Amino acid sequence: AQLVESGGGWVQPGGSLRLSCAASGFTFSSYTMSWHRQAPGKERELVARIFSTGAITDYAVSVNGRFTISRDNAENTVYLEMNSLKPEDTAVYYCNANPPKPWDRGYWGQGTQVTVSS
């Protein structure tokens, strides 16, 4: 099983990026999916989360109103649309799959770098 992120890069403040996370090897539609980020010298933090059906989402206060998480269960992919990006959004962004039952295994992607600077 694996998660593969893509879509990171460099963008100027105020710009937009769309991250993708392609899943394989597990029952994607049963898992809660989330995006996390880690900036240099800081702890990893939850950015956004989407439950299995996609009907319920929640966001960190710092990104609420600017970022949108979505998923396509037919394509086994979760997305993070990031708008109005700020320099403080600079971090490595990780995709996470949280299993439906506590004894099932969860998964992390390898991360994708997002840099916001002028």
CORRA-V417880 format. One record per residue. N is the residue number from 1. PHI is phi in whole degrees, -180 to 180 (none if undefined). Layout:
n=(N;N)
phi=(PHI;PHI)
//
This chain:
n=(1;2;3;4;5;6;7;8;9;10;11;12;13;14;15;16;17;18;19;20;21;22;23;24;25;26;27;28;29;30;31;32;33;34;35;36;37;38;39;40;41;42;43;44;45;46;47;48;49;50;51;52;53;54;55;56;57;58;59;60;61;62;63;64;65;66;67;68;69;70;71;72;73;74;75;76;77;78;79;80;81;82;83;84;85;86;87;88;89;90;91;92;93;94;95;96;97;98;99;100;101;102;103;104;105;106;107;108;109;110;111;112;113;114;115;116;117;118)
phi=(none;-158;-123;-126;-88;-154;103;-72;160;-104;-149;-77;-54;91;-82;-134;-144;-124;-94;-125;-137;-94;-107;-155;88;-151;-81;-51;-67;-93;-98;-76;-111;-149;-113;-127;-143;-140;-92;-56;77;-122;-78;-67;-130;-74;-101;-158;-141;-138;-80;-57;-83;88;-78;-123;-134;-147;-138;-65;-57;-68;-118;-60;92;-113;-109;-135;-99;-149;-145;-125;-69;-73;-103;54;-136;-119;-123;-135;-89;-118;-119;49;-65;-121;-55;-71;-83;-62;-178;-89;-103;-118;-96;-132;-115;-103;-71;-71;-123;-64;-89;-83;-84;-100;-139;-123;-83;-87;97;-137;-82;-120;-123;-117;-159;-101)
//
